[in-house]
Every structure is written in structure tokens, then in C-alpha cells.
Amino acid sequence: MNPALKWLIPPIFVLTLAAALAGLWPAEGAPYPLTTFRGEQVTINARGLYYWDTVSSAAQMQANDLVALALGLPLLAVSAWMAFRGSLRGRLLLAGTLGFILYTYITMCFGAHYNALFLVYVALFSLSLFAFVLVMMTFDLDSLPARFSENLPRGWIAGLLFFAAAFLSLAWLGRIAATFSSDSAPMLENTTSMFIQAMDLGIIVPVCVLSGILLLRRKPWGYLLASVGLTKFLTLGVAVSLMGLNMARVGVPVSVVELVIFPGMALAGVVMTVILLKHISE
């Protein structure tokens, strides 16, 4: 393991803890309706850290805060401890967990309305990016495939990755296509653009497709990307599932498809991650 990670991971842990607790800290306030300059009717949260965000956005961010606190941070601590003891499973879990933190705080930098923790989000974005790169550089690609059992269900893992790519593509492209007519205003929830869709279509979907293809071909990068991707989907899938439930709790309309598909993907991600880790030789 790169010794620089011993200096990067502790501040990532502390700052993530602070950001998650601040987001979940209870506060008083009365949400109010607002018409954006695009003519979209939204409801401003008007309380706590996410004061200027909409009720829908705040519900999603608080769900993510809860997952970071209850799942992300324990995974970060355990995987870092395993990785520094020389465990391949630990390094793969650490890379995936850092990927989750990186994705989360990129979205907070560009998606959350400016608040007191903006520099914390920027610090987490930067620290987790460099930590993720350093962990990825520790893998010996030539010997990596031999560390996985021949019985690894590569087809099932690749199938899950392909399904995730297809579902995200159809969901986000459908939402974007709805804006093509001249009289249709995009549902931006008081943000400036579709930043989540840009990240998913530009990064997540291609990585899912590429890792699935390379895994089926038994290529070293396939094993690495699929392993890291499954860990990220484990955390992100749980987060997105809780986002939908929390939105429904506060009265935001949520489609039945999202309430079924995302938890199903999260459960499949957990099962496939456990199966993959069992097929690794230390």
C-alpha cells in the first residue's frame, strides 16, 4: 500500500463523518413554494444545512448522509484496516468505498446549493480522488486474474453490470428526450443542469459496459473494474433506494418502478459482492 494513503484516509473519514452529521442534524423551519426562473414549481426546504435546496433534493441528500454514516464509514474503516494488512479483498473494498465517497461529494460540490460545508465537499472530492487513484495503482494486473476462482460467476456479475448500464441509460435518456419539444421545461429541481445524468451517462454507464465485457473475456482490467464497481454499487444502490423511500416519506412523488428497481439492484449488488469476495484467494 502507498504510505500516502495513511495520511489521506483519516481526514476523509473525519470530514465524511462531519458532513453526514451536519446534513442529518435536525432543524426547525417551514418549507415554502417557489417558482423558478424556468417556470418550474418547487418547494424550498428552508431548514438545516440544506436550507436553499428543494424538499426533494434535501430528502435525497439526507438519505445519502445516512448511508455514508451507517455503511460508507464502517466500510472505509474496515477495508482500510484490511488493505494495510495486505488483504486483496481489503484493497478492492477500499477502492469501491472511495469511489462511492468520490461520487457523492462530486455531486455535493455541483448539486447542493451553496452552504457552510462547501469547502468540506471540495476537500472530500479532492482527497477521495487522489486516494482512489493511489489504491488503483497498487494492483498487479498481470497476476490479478489468477487470484480469482475459476468458479467465479462472471456471467451473472457481467449481467448485473449490463442491466445497471441499460437501466440508467433508458431512465436518463428518457428524461432528457422529454425536453426536446420546444414547450417542455426540464425538471431540474432548482439546479442549473442535469449533472447526475451527465455523470452517470458519461462515466458510470461506460464503466459498467466495459468492465462487464472485459470480465467475460477474463481480462485483468475486467476483474479489477468489476470488483470495484460492485462495491460502489453496493453503497450507491442502498443510498438511491433510501433516497426514494425518504422522498416518499416527505410527500415527494416517486415512481413505483424506482421504488422496486433500485432496491432490487442494491440487493443484487450486495449478493454479487459477497460472492465475488468469496472467490478471491488471499
N, C-alpha and C positions, 0 to 999 in steps of 0.2 A: 504494500500500500504506500502511496505517496505520502511522505510525512507532512506535507502541507495540509492534508485533509484533517489532521489533528487540530489545526488552527481554524479550519473553515466550518467543520460540523458543529462544534459547541455554539458559536454565535448564531448559526442557522436554527439550532434547536431553541435557543433563548428568544430570538426575535420572532420565530413562528409561534411560540407559546404566548408572547406578549400580544402579537397581532390577533390571535384567535380569542384570547380572553377579552381584549378590548372590543372586538366585534360582538361578542356574546354578552357583554356587560349590560344589565338591564337599565333602561332609562325611560323616563316619562315623556309623553308627547302625544299630539293629536295629528294623525295623518290628514292631509288636505288635497283636494283635487287640483290639477293644473293642466292647462292646455299648452303644449309645447309649440315652438315656432313652426313646426311642421304640421300643426293641427291635430296632433295625437293627444288623446285624453289619458292622463296618467294620474296616479296617486302618490304624492311625495311622502316618504316615511316619517320625516320630521321628528326623529328621536335617535339618541345614541350616536355612535360613531358614524353610522350610515345615514345621517340626518338628511342629506340632499339627494340620496338615492330614492328610487321608487320603492313602494312596498314590495313589489315582485322581486326587484333586484336585491333588496335588503334580505328578504327571506332566503334567496339563493346563496348570498354571501355568508349569512349566518349558518346555514346548513354546511357550507364548506368549512367554516370555522370549527364547527362541532366535529367534523370528520378529521380535520387536521389535529385537533386536540385529542380525540379519543382513539384514532387509528394511525394517523400520519406520524405523530411524535413518538409513540411507542415503537412503531416500525423503524423509524430513524435511529432510535437509541439501540434497539436490539440488533439491527442489521449492521450498524457501525461497529458494535462490540464484536459481532461475529467476523466481520471483514478484517478487523485489525488483528484477529486471532488466526487469520489465514484461510478463512472459510470462503469457498467459491459461492456457496448459497448466500452467504452474507453480502458479498460484493454485488451479486445480481439484485438482491433485495434492496441494497443501499442505492444502486443506480436507479432502480424503479421508483423508490421513495423520493429521491432527489428530483427525478423527473416530474413527479406529482407536485412537489413544492415549487419547482421552477414554473410549471404551467399555471399553478394557482396564482403566483404573485406577478407573473406577466399580466394575467387578466386583471389583477387588482390595480396594477400600475396604470393600465389603459382603460379599464372598465368602470372602476369605482369613482364616484365623484370625489374631488379633492377633499381630503380630511387630514387630521393631525398626524396620521401614520404614513403619509405619503413617502417619506424618506426611509421608513422601515420597509415598505413594499419594494422600493428601489434596491435597498441593501439585500433583501432576500432574493430578489431577481438576480442580482449580480453574484452573490455568494453561491447560490444554488447552481447557477450556470457553470461557474468555474469548478465547483466541486463535482458536478455531474461529468464534465469533460475529463477531469483528473481520474475519476473512478473508471470511466470507459477506457482510458489509456492503460489501465492495469491488466486488462485481459490479454492473454496469449491466444490469439485467434487460431494459430496453427494447431494447438493441442486442445482447443475448446470442444470440438465435436466428440472427441474420444471420452470426454468427461460425462457424457450423457448416455444413458442406457439405450440399447437397440430397441427396447420395448416402449420407448417414449411415444405416446400417441400424437405424432407430428400432424397427421391429417386432421384430428379434432382441434388441435391448437390453431393450425392454419385456418381451419373453417371458422373458428370464433373470430379470428383477426379479419378475415374476409367479410364476415357478417357485420362486424362493427364498422368496417370501412363502407360497406354498402348502405347500412342504415344511416350513418352520418351524412353520406353523400346525398341520399334521397331526401332526408329530412331538411338539410340546409339548402340544397339546390331548389327544393320545392318552395321554401320560404323566400329565397331570392327571386325565383321566377315570378312569384306573385307580385313583385314590384315593377315588372316590366311594362305594365299598362300605364299610360300617362296619368290616369286619375287615381292611382293606387299609392298610398303613403306607406312606406315600410314601417313595421312595428319595431321601433328602436329603443323603447323604454327609456326615453330621455338621454340616450347616448348618441354619439355622433355617427357611428357606423357599426356594421356587423363584425366586430372584432373577434368574437368567439368563432363565428363561421369561417372567418379568414384563417385563423389558427388551425382549426380542425381540418378544413379542406386543403390548406397549404402544407401542413406538417403531419397531423395525426393520420389522415386517410392514406397518404403515400407511404408512410412508415408501416402501417398495418399491411398494406398490399405487398410491399417489398419484403417485409420480414416473413410473411406467410409463404411467398414464392421461394425465397431463399431457404426457409426451413424445410420445405418439401424436397428441395434439391440437396439437402444436407450440407449446405454451405455454412462456414463458420459464422458469418455475419447474421445468418438466419437464426442460429441458436441464440446469439447474443441479443439481437433486437427483439426476438420473440419473448425471451426471458424477461428483459427489461420492460417490454411493452405490457406483458401480463401483469407485472407488479404495479405498473402505473394504472392499468385499467381496474385493478382490484380496488385501489384507493379512489380513483376518479369515478368509477362506476357506483360505489357506495355514496360518494358525495352527490352525484347527479340524482340518484334515487331519493336521497333525503331532501334535495332541493325541491323536487316535485311534491313530496309529501308536505314540506313546510309551506310551499306556495298554496297548496290546497287548504292547509290549516288556517292561513290568514285570509282566505277568500279569493285568491287569485285563480282564474280558470286554468285548469291543466287538462290536457287530453288524456283519455283513458289509455291510449297507445303508449304515451310516455310513462305513465304510471305502471305499465306492465313490462314494456321492453327494457327500460333502463335497469330496474331491479333484476330482471332475468339475465341481462348481460353482466351485471355485478356478481350475481350468484355463480354464473358460468365462469367468470374471471377468477373467483375465489377457488372454485373446484379445479380449474386448469392450472392455477398457480401451485396449488398443493401437489397435484400430480406431477408437474414439471420438477418441483424441488425434490420429490421422492426419487426421481430418476437421475439425479446428479450424484456422481461419485466424488467424494472429497479426497 
